[in-house]
Amino acid sequence: MIRLIADEETRRFLGLVQAEPKGVFERLQRNGGSWALYGYGTFPVRLRGEREIVANCGVFHSWRGFGHGMDDVPEAGWIVRKDHWGIGLAREVMQAALEWFDRIHGPRRIACMIEDGNLGSERVAAALGFTPCGSHDIGEDGKPVIVNLFERVP
């Protein structure tokens, strides 16, 4: 996971996320907790026949702590390594993940949060059926980080 987000360009729209062991470990723990408690989470993504992880995608249980429909809900998310942008990987993997989620857990509202300016991810979200439902500033120490909020409602 550290290698996945090590590239600054890959990390550009991940808000305050840094490629450092402590933060990545905490993210992995949250994902493990999502799987253990709710039966869903994110998947490491590899190309067929390859070992290197090129993306992390899926639906995880989220509690962002700022309301706006982002607390105690399934949340879709995708991180794709820069050298795999623009080839439809996020859309293909997320379409499969959402179909799996609906089949196993039943269709329900799923939230999604995309940093402002990440037009590629906004196009992926739209293709997956997500629609805008607000925005929020998740910045710290006076540095704004605006995220656009989306939802997919059955």
N, C-alpha and C positions, 0 to 999 in steps of 0.2 A: 504494500500500500504506500509506503514511503516513496518507492521508486515511481509509482503511478503519479503521485502529486509533486514530485521533486521539481519538475519543469515549471518555471514561473508562469509561462503562458497557459499551461494546463490549469494551474491554480488561480489564474487571474480572476475568475468569476466564482471563487469559493469563499467569498467574504473574508473572514479573519483566519481561515485555515492555513496552517503552516506545515511544511514537510519535516516535522520533528517527531522523534519517537514517542514522547509522552502523549501528544495530541492524537497521533495515529492509534496508539494503544487504547486510549479512551474511546475513540470512534469504533474500533473493533469490539470493545466491551459493550458499547451501546447496541451494536448490531447483533452480537451474540445474545444480549438480553431481549432484543426484539424477537429473535427466533425462539428463544426459550419460553418467553411469556405469552407471545401472540401467535406464534407459528408462521411468521413471515419476516423477511429482512432482505438485505441486499446480497447479490451474488458477485463473486469475482468473475471477470469475463476474460476468456482466452480465445484466441483464434484456433480453429480446429487443427489439431496436431502440434500446437505450440504450447510452451510452458509459461511464457511471460504473460503476466496480467496486463491487459490493455485498457480495462475499464472496470468500474464497480457500479452496478445498476440494480434497481429493484424497488420494492415497496417496504418501508420500515415503519415501526410505530414511533410516532413523534410527539414530543411535548415541548414546543418552542418557548413557551412561557410568556408570550405577548398577545395571546388571544387571536383575533381575526380568523377564527376557524382553524388555527394551526396547533391547537393543544389537544392531546389525547385522541389523535387521529392517525390513520394510515397516511403516509407521505411518500410520494414517488420521488426518486432521485437518481441521477446518473452523473458519473464522472468518467470522461473518456480522455485517454492520453492524446495529446495534441497531434501526434503523427497518425491518428486514426479518425480525425475530424473530417466531416464532409463526405463520408462514404456510406452513411445510413446505419452505422453500427448502433448508435443510441436508440434510434427508432425501432430497429429490428429487435434488439434485446428487450427494450421496454415494452414493446407490443406483446412479446412472449410472456414477460413477467406479469403484465396486467391481465392477460388472458388466464394465466395460471392462478393469480390472486382471485379473480372473479369466480373461477371454477371451484377453488378450494374454500374460499371464505365468503362467497356470495358477493354480488354487485353491491357496492356502497360508495359513499363519497370518499374520494382520495384527494388529498391536498398536494400542492407542489409549490416550491419556492425557488425563484430564479433571480439572480442578481441583475439589477438594472443594467441594460446594455448588452446582455448576453443574447443577442438576436438568434443565434443558432439554436440555443436551448429553447427559446420561446417558439421557434418554428417546430421543433420536436414536440413540445408540449401541445401545440395546436393540432398537430397531426395525430396525437394520441387522444384527442378529445378534451383536453383541459381548456378552460376558459378563465379569463382574468377575474379576480374577485377582491382586489385590493393591493396595497403596498405597505411596507413597514421599513423603518430605519433600524437596522441591527448593529449599527456602528457603536464604537466605544471611544471614550476619551475625547469626545467632540469631533471625531472623524466619522462623517456619515457613510454608511453602507446601505444603500436602498435596495430592498428586494421586492420583486413583484410576486404577488400571491396568485395562485391558480387553483382551480378545483375541477375534478371530473366527477360529475354526478350521474348516477345510472338513470 
